[in-house]
Amino acid sequence: MSNIFTRLACFGEEDFFTASFAHFLDTNKEFRTAFLNWIEPLVDEPLTDYAWDIRIQDTRNSQYGDAILDMAWINPQIELWFEHKIGAELNKYDTNTGNQVDQLQKYLDAAARTMLGIKDGKPNVQWPQQPTPGSPKVVLFYISRSGSPLDRTDYEGKLY
């Protein structure tokens, strides 16, 4: 990660939280290990065994436009994506059929593409049971200060 003060200078409250959190996770091994141990049971993967590239504002393609992830932990075998909501609601996006999807649905579409090895946002995709060989498993976490409940039927088995 680059200089923390440079990164934080232009951010609002949510992005300031993300950049600060990512910085502590990236620079403090004990904090990173404790955090990974905390989320490891949700993922059922040995997360502390992986080497991570921690990124903020990481962009991925989706059929609804660019999915800009607040924080992404990248490894060739698994990626952990985080959406943080502090004092804001989930953004809504129009689909090409005239419906709307929320920000998490946009990210899940991008996650499915990543797990299937699809680089662009054009073809329709379904949530895969397993990543295709050579593609990482993607796990999406939603962290909200408001504690707003999500519709479980939309996210069951795809969001933590």
C-alpha positions in Angstrom: 0.0 0.0 0.0 1.1 3.6 -0.6 1.5 6.3 2.0 -1.5 6.2 4.4 -1.7 9.9 4.8 -1.8 10.4 1.0 -4.5 7.7 0.7 -6.7 9.2 3.5 -6.4 12.8 2.5 -9.2 12.8 -0.1 -11.7 10.3 1.4 -15.0 10.6 3.1 -16.0 8.7 6.3 -16.6 5.3 4.7 -13.5 5.4 2.6 -11.4 6.7 5.5 -12.6 3.7 7.5 -11.7 1.3 4.7 -8.3 2.9 4.1 -7.4 2.9 7.8 -8.7 -0.7 8.3 -6.8 -1.9 5.2 -3.6 -0.1 6.4 -3.7 -1.8 9.9 -4.4 -5.2 8.3 -1.6 -4.7 5.8 1.0 -3.5 8.3 0.2 -5.3 11.5 0.7 -9.0 11.3 -0.9 -9.8 14.7 -4.0 -7.7 13.8 -4.2 -9.4 10.4 -3.9 -12.8 11.9 -6.6 -12.1 14.5 -8.9 -10.8 11.8 -8.4 -13.8 9.6 -8.9 -16.2 12.5 -12.2 -14.4 13.3 -13.6 -14.7 9.7 -12.0 -18.1 8.9 -14.9 -20.2 10.3 -17.3 -18.4 8.0 -15.3 -19.2 5.0 -14.2 -22.7 5.9 -10.7 -22.0 4.5 -7.3 -21.8 6.2 -7.1 -18.0 5.5 -3.9 -17.5 7.6 -2.1 -19.9 5.3 -2.4 -17.6 2.3 -0.2 -14.6 1.2 -2.4 -11.6 0.6 -2.3 -8.5 -1.6 -4.6 -6.1 0.2 -6.2 -3.5 -2.1 -8.7 -0.7 -1.7 -11.1 0.7 -4.3 -10.4 -2.3 -6.5 -12.5 -2.4 -9.7 -14.1 -5.4 -11.4 -16.4 -5.8 -14.3 -20.1 -6.7 -13.9 -23.1 -6.6 -16.3 -24.3 -3.5 -14.3 -21.1 -1.5 -14.8 -17.9 -1.3 -12.8 -18.0 -2.9 -9.4 -15.6 -0.8 -7.2 -14.8 -2.9 -4.1 -14.0 -1.1 -0.9 -11.4 -3.6 0.0 -10.1 -6.8 -1.7 -7.7 -9.4 -0.4 -6.2 -11.1 -3.4 -4.6 -14.5 -3.7 -4.6 -16.8 -6.8 -6.7 -19.4 -5.0 -9.2 -17.2 -3.1 -10.3 -13.5 -3.0 -12.0 -11.8 -0.1 -14.1 -8.8 -1.1 -15.5 -6.3 1.4 -18.2 -3.7 1.1 -18.4 -1.3 4.0 -21.4 0.9 4.7 -21.0 3.7 7.2 -23.8 6.2 7.2 -25.0 5.2 3.7 -27.4 2.9 2.0 -26.6 0.4 -0.7 -26.5 2.1 -4.1 -29.1 1.0 -6.7 -28.3 0.4 -10.4 -30.7 0.1 -13.4 -30.5 -3.1 -15.4 -30.9 -3.4 -19.2 -34.4 -4.9 -18.5 -35.6 -1.9 -16.6 -35.2 -3.4 -13.1 -32.9 -2.3 -10.4 -30.2 -4.2 -8.5 -28.4 -3.2 -5.4 -24.7 -2.8 -4.9 -24.2 -6.3 -3.5 -26.0 -7.9 -6.4 -23.6 -6.0 -8.7 -20.6 -7.3 -6.7 -22.0 -10.9 -6.8 -22.3 -10.7 -10.6 -18.6 -9.5 -10.7 -17.7 -12.4 -8.3 -19.4 -15.0 -10.5 -17.4 -13.6 -13.5 -14.2 -13.8 -11.5 -14.8 -17.4 -10.4 -15.7 -18.4 -14.0 -12.7 -16.6 -15.5 -14.8 -14.1 -17.5 -13.0 -10.8 -17.9 -15.8 -8.6 -19.3 -19.3 -7.7 -18.1 -21.2 -8.6 -21.3 -22.3 -12.3 -21.2 -24.9 -13.4 -18.6 -23.5 -15.6 -15.9 -24.9 -17.8 -13.1 -23.4 -18.3 -9.7 -21.0 -21.2 -10.0 -20.9 -24.1 -7.6 -17.1 -24.1 -7.8 -14.6 -21.8 -9.5 -13.3 -22.9 -12.9 -9.8 -24.3 -12.8 -7.3 -21.5 -12.6 -9.8 -19.0 -11.2 -10.1 -18.0 -7.5 -13.0 -18.6 -5.2 -14.5 -15.3 -4.2 -16.1 -14.6 -0.8 -18.0 -11.3 -0.3 -18.4 -9.7 3.1 -20.8 -6.9 3.9 -19.9 -4.8 6.9 -22.6 -2.2 7.9 -22.6 0.2 10.9 -26.4 0.5 10.7 -27.0 -3.2 10.9 -29.6 -3.0 8.1 -31.0 -6.5 7.5 -30.6 -8.0 4.0 -33.0 -10.3 2.2 -31.5 -13.7 2.9 -33.1 -15.2 -0.2 -31.0 -12.9 -2.4 -27.7 -13.6 -0.8 -27.9 -17.0 0.9 -24.6 -18.9 0.4 -23.0 -15.9 -1.4 -22.5 -13.2 1.2 -21.0 -13.2 4.7 
